[in-house]
Amino acid sequence: MHGDYQVFLGLDVGKDGHHAVALTPDGRRLHDAALVNTEAKLREVFDKLTRHGPILVVVDQPASIGALPVAVARACGHQVAYLPGLAMRRIADLHPGNAKTDARDAYVIADAARTLPHTLRRVDAGDETLAELEVLVGYDDDLAGEATRVSNRIRGLLTQIHPALERVIGPKVQHKAVLELLSRCGGPAGLRKAGRRKLVSIATKNAPRMGERLIEQVMAALDEQTVTVPGTTAAEKILPRLADSLRDVLLQRDQVAAEVEGILDAHPLAEVLTSMPGIGVRTAARILLEVGDGTAFATPGHLAAYAGLAPVTRRSGSSIRGEHPPPGGNKQLNAHSSSPPSRPLPTRRRRPTTTANAPRANATTPLSSAWLAAESTSCSRCSATKRPTKHGPARMHSLLDETHRDTPRNPHCHMPMCSRRAFADRRSVNAYRP
């Protein structure tokens, strides 16, 4: 965050009230007082400081309790940024004293904005589309955590009472057929009592292609164990409830995904993002929330460093120079890179349906999941580096070649959107091969 600002206003936000500290470029205090979390009081402080010149408002939490100050500052025409919590704690250690008060935190925020502008992060430009996406994506993250919790609970119960059955249906516990079996039949005793014919009828209705094969595996697993583990009776009652709960959560995730897709279609960069292999609705929404339009990054190397893809050089004294994976990076982007629809190349090979298309199925392997390992994320300044890979065929880039025909090529890489600025040399790239 650079600019010709005359006032740096640090806000340590809170639920009922904030603390505001305003500093001039030379460090002189213009304001230092508590502030009630109301629009009228916020406007009063902003209007008071406006006569000193342009204001940069910096908060330590841009969402939730900090949403109102951000909105009021934008309405008054002021620039807004935020200081991440980890950076704030490290900067606070550079100041004398060990006190932890709202006044001291607000001063640290304002002083960091004045002296260390590179530590600040830009808050989104107030786009209504991004604001709606942020709410929906946050709710989807909560649902994803709940789905994982319930899935682990189901697998834990099955491991306790019947490990062989868990090995069969545990990896597929979120499949509709498995959830229907658990909901209608319960645990091992209920499945055995239902019989093969009924189980096949239930499974094939929700999984026509793998239904019979799944039931064969289930029946074989049931025959492996004859002893009844203590607690099985209670587990038989709990498993149907957990299955119903998990099914409801997954249904809500599908509904949220449809709502996100509807909002995403209205964004000008959505078509560019979703056209890339390995990027779906949820990943595209997360990219827009974390990166925006990319204008905050001067080069693709800056974007790669922000995402945690640019290698870090370690060289000290007589040690040999080497590039290593960075320990940091944007955690939200890294988490979405491991989502099931964006798995690494070797696990995403399409299963051949006939003998004739078997070679084609092995050849048309999707690209890697990490969005920064794909092509440029937009036609504007938002671009990304590409991890060289020997798996993806070059013809998969033909569509993007037409869209980004004016993008300069790297003569040392066969990928059209590759940028060497984020990587020191070819040796450093090898550490990022999937």
C-alpha positions as CSV (number, residue, x, y, z in Angstrom):
1,M,0.0,0.0,0.0
2,H,1.8,3.1,-1.2
3,G,0.4,6.6,-1.7
4,D,0.7,10.2,-0.7
5,Y,-1.1,9.9,2.6
6,Q,-1.0,12.6,5.3
7,V,-2.8,10.6,8.0
8,F,-2.4,7.0,8.9
9,L,-5.4,5.9,11.0
10,G,-5.0,2.6,12.9
11,L,-8.1,0.9,14.2
12,D,-8.0,-1.9,16.7
13,V,-11.5,-3.1,16.1
14,G,-13.8,-4.7,18.7
15,K,-17.4,-5.9,19.0
16,D,-18.8,-2.9,21.0
17,G,-16.0,-0.3,20.3
18,H,-12.7,0.4,18.7
19,H,-9.6,2.3,19.6
20,A,-8.3,4.8,17.0
21,V,-4.8,6.2,16.7
22,A,-3.9,8.6,13.9
23,L,-0.3,9.5,13.0
24,T,1.2,11.9,10.5
25,P,4.0,10.8,8.2
26,D,6.6,12.1,10.7
27,G,5.0,10.1,13.6
28,R,3.1,12.9,15.3
29,R,-0.2,11.8,16.9
30,L,-3.3,13.5,15.7
31,H,-5.9,11.3,17.5
32,D,-5.8,8.7,20.2
33,A,-9.1,7.7,21.8
34,A,-11.7,5.0,22.1
35,L,-14.4,4.9,19.5
36,V,-17.9,3.5,19.7
37,N,-18.8,1.1,16.9
38,T,-21.5,3.3,15.3
39,E,-21.6,5.0,11.9
40,A,-22.1,8.4,13.4
41,K,-19.0,8.2,15.6
42,L,-16.9,6.8,12.8
43,R,-17.9,9.5,10.4
44,E,-17.1,12.1,13.1
45,V,-13.5,10.9,13.4
46,F,-13.0,10.6,9.7
47,D,-14.3,14.1,9.1
48,K,-12.1,15.5,11.8
49,L,-9.0,14.0,10.3
50,T,-9.8,14.8,6.7
51,R,-8.7,18.4,7.1
52,H,-5.1,17.2,7.5
53,G,-5.0,15.5,4.1
54,P,-5.7,12.1,2.5
55,I,-6.3,9.3,5.0
56,L,-5.3,5.6,5.0
57,V,-7.5,3.6,7.3
58,V,-5.9,0.4,8.5
59,V,-7.8,-2.3,10.5
60,D,-6.7,-5.6,12.0
61,Q,-9.9,-7.4,11.0
62,P,-11.6,-6.4,7.7
63,A,-14.6,-8.7,8.2
64,S,-17.0,-9.5,11.0
65,I,-16.4,-6.8,13.7
66,G,-14.4,-4.7,11.3
67,A,-16.9,-4.7,8.4
68,L,-18.7,-1.5,9.6
69,P,-15.5,0.7,9.9
70,V,-14.4,-0.5,6.5
71,A,-17.8,0.3,4.9
72,V,-18.0,3.7,6.5
73,A,-14.4,4.6,5.5
74,R,-15.2,3.7,1.9
75,A,-18.4,5.7,2.0
76,C,-16.3,8.7,3.1
77,G,-13.9,8.2,0.2
78,H,-10.9,6.9,2.1
79,Q,-8.5,4.1,1.2
80,V,-8.7,1.0,3.4
81,A,-6.1,-1.7,4.2
82,Y,-5.6,-4.3,6.9
83,L,-2.6,-5.6,8.8
84,P,-2.5,-9.4,9.2
85,G,-2.4,-10.7,12.8
86,L,0.9,-12.5,12.5
87,A,2.6,-9.4,11.0
88,M,1.1,-7.3,13.8
89,R,2.4,-9.5,16.5
90,R,5.9,-9.5,15.1
91,I,5.9,-5.7,14.6
92,A,4.6,-5.3,18.2
93,D,7.7,-7.1,19.5
94,L,9.8,-4.3,17.9
95,H,8.2,-1.7,20.2
96,P,9.2,-1.3,23.8
97,G,7.0,-2.7,26.5
98,N,5.1,-5.9,26.9
99,A,1.6,-4.5,27.5
100,K,-1.3,-5.8,25.5
101,T,-3.9,-3.1,25.3
102,D,-6.2,-1.8,22.6
103,A,-4.4,1.6,22.6
104,R,-1.0,0.0,22.0
105,D,-2.4,-2.3,19.3
106,A,-3.9,0.7,17.5
107,Y,-0.6,2.5,17.7
108,V,1.2,-0.5,16.3
109,I,-1.2,-0.7,13.4
110,A,-0.9,3.0,12.6
111,D,2.9,3.0,12.9
112,A,3.2,-0.1,10.7
113,A,1.1,1.7,8.0
114,R,3.5,4.7,8.2
115,T,6.8,2.9,8.3
116,L,6.2,-0.6,6.9
117,P,3.7,-0.2,4.1
118,H,4.7,-3.6,2.5
119,T,3.2,-5.4,5.5
120,L,-0.3,-4.2,4.7
121,R,-2.8,-6.1,2.6
122,R,-5.4,-4.5,0.4
123,V,-9.0,-4.9,1.3
124,D,-11.3,-5.7,-1.6
125,A,-12.6,-2.7,-3.5
126,G,-16.1,-3.0,-2.0
127,D,-17.5,-5.1,-5.0
128,E,-21.0,-6.3,-4.1
129,T,-20.3,-9.5,-6.0
130,L,-17.2,-10.3,-3.9
131,A,-19.0,-9.4,-0.7
132,E,-21.8,-11.9,-1.5
133,L,-19.3,-14.5,-2.5
134,E,-17.4,-14.0,0.8
135,V,-20.5,-14.8,2.8
136,L,-21.4,-17.9,0.8
137,V,-17.9,-19.2,0.6
138,G,-17.5,-18.8,4.3
139,Y,-20.7,-20.7,4.9
140,D,-19.5,-23.4,2.5
141,D,-16.3,-23.7,4.4
142,D,-18.3,-24.3,7.6
143,L,-20.3,-27.0,5.8
144,A,-17.2,-28.6,4.5
145,G,-15.8,-28.8,8.1
146,E,-19.1,-30.3,9.3
147,A,-19.1,-32.9,6.5
148,T,-15.6,-33.9,7.4
149,R,-16.5,-34.2,11.1
150,V,-19.6,-36.4,10.5
151,S,-17.7,-38.5,7.9
152,N,-14.9,-39.1,10.4
153,R,-17.5,-40.0,13.1
154,I,-19.1,-42.6,10.8
155,R,-15.8,-44.1,9.9
156,G,-14.7,-44.2,13.5
157,L,-17.8,-46.1,14.6
158,L,-17.4,-48.6,11.7
159,T,-13.7,-49.1,12.6
160,Q,-14.7,-49.8,16.2
161,I,-17.4,-52.4,15.5
162,H,-16.4,-53.8,12.1
163,P,-13.0,-52.8,10.6
164,A,-13.5,-54.9,7.4
165,L,-16.7,-53.1,6.5
166,E,-15.1,-49.7,7.1
167,R,-12.3,-50.6,4.7
168,V,-15.0,-51.1,2.0
169,I,-17.4,-48.2,2.5
170,G,-15.2,-45.8,4.5
171,P,-13.5,-44.2,1.5
172,K,-16.9,-43.9,-0.2
173,V,-18.8,-42.7,2.9
174,Q,-20.0,-39.5,1.2
175,H,-21.4,-41.3,-1.8
176,K,-25.2,-41.3,-2.2
177,A,-25.4,-45.1,-2.4
178,V,-23.4,-45.6,0.8
179,L,-25.4,-43.0,2.7
180,E,-28.6,-44.6,1.6
181,L,-27.4,-48.0,2.8
182,L,-26.4,-46.7,6.2
183,S,-29.6,-44.6,6.5
184,R,-32.0,-47.5,5.7
185,C,-30.1,-50.5,7.1
186,G,-27.8,-49.1,9.7
187,G,-24.6,-51.0,10.6
188,P,-23.3,-54.5,10.0
189,A,-26.2,-56.3,11.6
190,G,-28.8,-54.3,9.7
191,L,-26.9,-54.8,6.4
192,R,-26.7,-58.5,7.0
193,K,-30.4,-58.7,7.9
194,A,-31.5,-56.8,4.8
195,G,-30.0,-59.4,2.5
196,R,-28.2,-59.1,-0.8
197,R,-31.3,-58.5,-3.0
198,K,-32.5,-55.5,-1.0
199,L,-29.0,-54.1,-0.8
200,V,-28.5,-54.4,-4.5
201,S,-31.8,-52.7,-5.1
202,I,-30.8,-49.7,-2.9
203,A,-27.3,-49.4,-4.2
204,T,-28.1,-49.6,-7.9
205,K,-30.7,-47.0,-7.6
206,N,-28.1,-44.5,-6.4
207,A,-25.1,-46.0,-8.2
208,P,-26.1,-47.8,-11.3
209,R,-22.6,-48.6,-12.5
210,M,-20.9,-49.7,-9.2
211,G,-23.9,-50.8,-7.2
212,E,-23.6,-54.5,-7.6
213,R,-19.8,-54.4,-7.2
214,L,-20.2,-52.4,-4.0
215,I,-22.7,-54.9,-2.5
216,E,-20.4,-57.8,-3.4
217,Q,-17.6,-56.1,-1.5
218,V,-19.9,-55.3,1.4
219,M,-21.1,-58.9,1.7
220,A,-17.6,-60.3,1.5
221,A,-16.6,-57.9,4.3
222,L,-19.5,-58.9,6.5
223,D,-18.5,-62.6,6.2
224,E,-15.0,-61.8,7.4
225,Q,-16.2,-61.1,11.0
226,T,-18.4,-63.3,13.1
227,V,-17.8,-61.8,16.6
228,T,-19.9,-59.0,17.9
229,V,-17.9,-56.1,19.4
230,P,-19.4,-54.5,22.5
231,G,-21.3,-51.3,21.5
232,T,-22.5,-52.6,18.2
233,T,-26.2,-52.3,19.2
234,A,-25.8,-48.6,20.1
235,A,-23.8,-48.0,16.9
236,E,-26.6,-49.5,14.8
237,K,-28.9,-46.8,16.2
238,I,-26.4,-43.9,15.7
239,L,-25.2,-44.7,12.2
240,P,-28.5,-44.0,10.4
241,R,-28.8,-40.6,12.2
242,L,-25.2,-39.7,11.2
243,A,-25.8,-40.8,7.6
244,D,-29.0,-38.6,7.4
245,S,-27.0,-35.7,8.9
246,L,-24.2,-36.0,6.5
247,R,-26.6,-36.2,3.6
248,D,-28.3,-33.0,4.6
249,V,-24.9,-31.3,4.9
250,L,-23.9,-32.4,1.5
251,L,-27.2,-31.3,0.0
252,Q,-26.7,-27.8,1.5
253,R,-23.2,-27.7,0.0
254,D,-24.7,-28.4,-3.4
255,Q,-27.3,-25.7,-2.9
256,V,-24.6,-23.2,-1.9
257,A,-22.4,-24.2,-4.9
258,A,-25.3,-23.5,-7.2
259,E,-25.8,-20.0,-5.6
260,V,-22.1,-19.3,-5.8
261,E,-22.1,-20.3,-9.4
262,G,-25.0,-17.9,-10.1
263,I,-23.1,-15.0,-8.5
264,L,-19.8,-16.0,-10.1
265,D,-21.2,-15.8,-13.6
266,A,-21.8,-12.1,-13.1
267,H,-18.1,-11.4,-12.4
268,P,-16.0,-10.4,-15.5
269,L,-13.1,-12.7,-14.6
270,A,-15.2,-15.8,-13.9
271,E,-15.1,-17.1,-17.4
272,V,-11.4,-16.9,-17.6
273,L,-10.9,-18.7,-14.3
274,T,-13.4,-21.5,-15.0
275,S,-12.0,-22.1,-18.5
276,M,-8.8,-23.5,-17.0
277,P,-8.4,-27.2,-16.2
278,G,-8.7,-28.0,-12.5
279,I,-10.6,-24.8,-11.5
280,G,-14.2,-25.2,-10.6
281,V,-16.8,-23.0,-9.0
282,R,-15.5,-23.2,-5.4
283,T,-11.8,-22.7,-6.4
284,A,-12.6,-19.8,-8.7
285,A,-14.6,-18.1,-6.0
286,R,-11.7,-18.5,-3.6
287,I,-9.2,-17.1,-6.1
288,L,-11.4,-14.0,-6.6
289,L,-11.7,-13.5,-2.9
290,E,-8.0,-13.9,-2.1
291,V,-6.5,-12.3,-5.2
292,G,-9.1,-10.1,-6.7
293,D,-8.3,-8.8,-10.2
294,G,-4.6,-9.2,-9.7
295,T,-3.8,-5.5,-9.9
296,A,-2.2,-5.6,-6.4
297,F,0.7,-7.7,-7.8
298,A,3.3,-6.0,-9.9
299,T,4.6,-9.2,-11.5
300,P,3.7,-12.9,-11.7
301,G,6.6,-13.5,-9.3
302,H,4.9,-11.4,-6.6
303,L,1.7,-13.4,-7.1
304,A,3.6,-16.7,-6.9
305,A,5.3,-15.6,-3.7
306,Y,2.0,-14.6,-2.2
307,A,0.5,-18.0,-3.0
308,G,3.6,-19.8,-1.6
309,L,4.9,-21.2,-4.9
310,A,8.1,-19.1,-5.4
311,P,11.1,-21.1,-4.0
312,V,13.2,-19.6,-1.3
313,T,17.0,-19.4,-1.7
314,R,19.1,-20.5,1.2
315,R,22.8,-19.6,1.0
316,S,25.0,-18.7,4.0
317,G,28.8,-18.7,4.2
318,S,30.3,-21.6,2.3
319,S,27.0,-23.5,2.0
320,I,25.9,-24.5,-1.4
321,R,23.1,-22.4,-2.9
322,G,19.8,-24.2,-3.0
323,E,16.1,-23.3,-3.6
324,H,13.5,-24.8,-1.2
325,P,9.8,-24.7,-1.0
326,P,8.6,-21.7,1.0
327,P,7.1,-22.4,4.4
328,G,4.4,-19.8,4.1
329,G,1.9,-18.7,1.5
330,N,-1.8,-18.1,1.4
331,K,-3.4,-20.9,3.5
332,Q,-6.8,-20.6,1.8
333,L,-5.4,-21.0,-1.7
334,N,-3.2,-23.9,-0.6
335,A,-6.2,-25.6,1.0
336,H,-8.3,-25.4,-2.1
337,S,-5.4,-26.8,-4.2
338,S,-6.0,-30.1,-2.4
339,S,-9.7,-30.4,-3.1
340,P,-10.8,-33.7,-4.7
341,P,-11.9,-32.2,-8.0
342,S,-8.3,-30.8,-8.4
343,R,-6.2,-33.8,-7.5
344,P,-2.7,-34.3,-8.9
345,L,-2.2,-35.7,-12.3
346,P,-1.4,-39.3,-11.6
347,T,-4.6,-39.9,-9.7
348,R,-6.9,-38.2,-12.3
349,R,-6.5,-40.5,-15.2
350,R,-9.8,-41.3,-16.8
351,R,-10.9,-44.9,-16.6
352,P,-11.3,-46.4,-20.1
353,T,-14.9,-47.5,-20.9
354,T,-13.9,-49.5,-23.9
355,T,-10.8,-51.0,-25.4
356,A,-10.9,-48.5,-28.3
357,N,-10.6,-45.4,-26.2
358,A,-8.1,-46.8,-23.6
359,P,-5.1,-45.0,-25.2
360,R,-7.0,-41.8,-25.4
361,A,-8.1,-42.0,-21.8
362,N,-4.5,-42.4,-20.6
363,A,-3.4,-39.5,-22.8
364,T,-6.1,-36.9,-21.8
365,T,-4.9,-36.3,-18.3
366,P,-6.1,-33.0,-16.7
367,L,-3.6,-30.5,-15.6
368,S,-2.5,-30.1,-12.0
369,S,-4.9,-28.7,-9.5
370,A,-3.1,-25.7,-8.1
371,W,-4.5,-22.7,-9.8
372,L,-1.1,-20.9,-9.9
373,A,0.2,-24.0,-11.6
374,A,-2.2,-23.4,-14.4
375,E,-2.2,-20.6,-17.0
376,S,-2.7,-16.9,-16.5
377,T,-5.8,-16.2,-14.3
378,S,-7.0,-13.3,-16.4
379,C,-6.4,-11.3,-19.4
380,S,-5.5,-8.2,-17.3
381,R,-2.5,-7.9,-14.9
382,C,-3.6,-11.0,-12.9
383,S,-1.3,-13.8,-14.1
384,A,0.5,-16.7,-12.6
385,T,3.5,-18.9,-13.0
386,K,3.3,-22.5,-14.3
387,R,4.9,-25.6,-12.9
388,P,6.5,-27.5,-15.7
389,T,5.1,-31.0,-15.9
390,K,5.6,-33.9,-18.3
391,H,2.0,-35.2,-17.9
392,G,-0.3,-32.6,-19.6
393,P,-0.2,-32.6,-23.4
394,A,0.4,-29.3,-25.1
395,R,-2.8,-29.5,-27.0
396,M,-4.8,-28.8,-23.8
397,H,-3.6,-25.2,-23.9
398,S,-5.0,-24.4,-27.4
399,L,-8.0,-22.6,-26.0
400,L,-6.0,-20.4,-23.7
401,D,-3.5,-19.8,-26.5
402,E,-6.3,-18.1,-28.5
403,T,-7.4,-16.1,-25.4
404,H,-3.9,-15.0,-24.4
405,R,-2.3,-14.7,-27.9
406,D,-0.4,-11.5,-26.9
407,T,1.1,-13.0,-23.8
408,P,4.9,-13.2,-24.1
409,R,6.3,-16.8,-24.2
410,N,9.2,-18.2,-22.3
411,P,11.6,-19.8,-24.9
412,H,12.9,-22.3,-22.3
413,C,9.5,-23.8,-21.5
414,H,6.9,-25.5,-23.7
415,M,4.0,-24.1,-21.6
416,P,2.6,-20.9,-23.1
417,M,2.0,-18.9,-19.9
418,C,5.2,-19.9,-18.1
419,S,7.1,-17.2,-16.3
420,R,10.7,-17.7,-15.1
421,R,10.7,-14.7,-12.9
422,A,9.2,-16.7,-9.9
423,F,11.8,-19.5,-10.3
424,A,15.6,-19.1,-10.0
425,D,16.5,-21.9,-12.4
426,R,15.3,-25.3,-13.7
427,R,16.7,-27.1,-10.6
428,S,14.3,-25.1,-8.4
429,V,11.4,-26.0,-10.5
430,N,12.0,-29.7,-10.0
431,A,10.9,-29.4,-6.4
432,Y,7.4,-28.4,-7.5
433,R,6.7,-31.3,-9.9
434,P,3.6,-33.2,-8.8
